[in-house]
Amino acid sequence: MKKAMSLLLVLILMFTLVTGCTSTDEPATTEATTAAAGETTAAMSEDPSFDNVFVNIGTGGTAGTYFPLGGAFAEIWNNNIKGINATAQSTGASVANINLLIDGEVEVVIVQNDTALYAHDGVMMFDGQTFDKLRGLATLYSEPLQIVTTDPSIKTVADLKGKKVAVGAIGSGVEANARQIIAAAGMDFEKDIDPKFLSFAEASSGLKDKQVDAAFLTAGIPTAAIQDLSAQNDVYIVAIEGDIAATLKSNYKFFTDYTIPANTYKGQTEDVSTLTVKSMLCVSADLDEELAYQLTKQIYENLDRVVLAHNVGKYITKETALDAMPIPVHPGAERYFNE
């Protein structure tokens, strides 16, 4: 009997020990699992990865600013985000890029911020075609409004009256800016000037050959087309200031003040006051939030590569990335800037 009781006590003691050990080990296992999960999450955040995602970026002409910048962005994304296959695509720039984004043929576009607003609201060249899913990733650098002439007698916007004026390609952002400036000066676009719908290169040639008296351009400075013109001609930049500038800023929230420094172009010996829009990156609201976050983050953490692509890259900063943003910001980009 005593032996039986002793055996029973031994069995009870063993059961208690086993149960105690099991109870003690479970939290340790949970803590280890949680720690491992935390390390994995941190690793994913530091080393982003996607499953073979294609990112096409719509830029502009190969001789412009948008194309080399787009190439730099694509290279940055390919080098720093696993599973991304990014390419820069030469396009007709702002308006064409918005249409490509609407059609789902590209995932990211570089555009003027005024054009982005027109598309989002369905006005101007997008009349009746509201793209309310258009979202901003960031604004990039200034693209000042430039009225260029080789005629020293044209000193003000009012002096364009009766002149042959290049106003950009039909339906372009430049044409829209030209119409806004002419209206702010109290003139009629069709009656008071003789508009010529020309690209930058065509406008430069027209000024050289005296086929046009002045030209509107909206582009980062120095603009190659004006530099080409100034190689053989003194050029003069007409100021946009005073009541005209005040009216434009009152009517359109995307315009901000800008000064073109003296000697930016041959013959331009003084600073010139004007207004500017900004270039920006746009996507669809349907773009994955984490992807939008990583696309934005990698640009701003690799700006040295952007500067190598084009001189305007030095004006692209995180501090100014939401300046003059005319449309809602994508949640992924917003998360990055809020950090």
Secondary structure, DSSP 8 states (H G I E B T S, - for coil): -HHHHHHHHHHHHHHHHHHHHHHHHHHHHHHHHHHHHHHHHHHHHHS-EEEEEEEEEE---TTSSHHHHHHHHHHHHHHHSEEEEEEEE--S-HHHHHHHHHTTS-SEEEEEHHHHHHHHHT-GGGTT---TTEEEEEEEEEEEEEEEES-TT--SGGGGTTSEEE--STTSHHHHHHHHHHHHTT--HHHHSEEE---HHHHHHHHHTTS-SEEEEE--SS-HHHHHHHTTS--EEE---HHHHHHHHHH-TT-EEEEE-TTSSTT--S-EEEEEEEEEEEEETTS-HHHHHHHHHHHHT-HHHHHHH-GGGGG--GGGTTTT--S-B-HHHHHHHH-
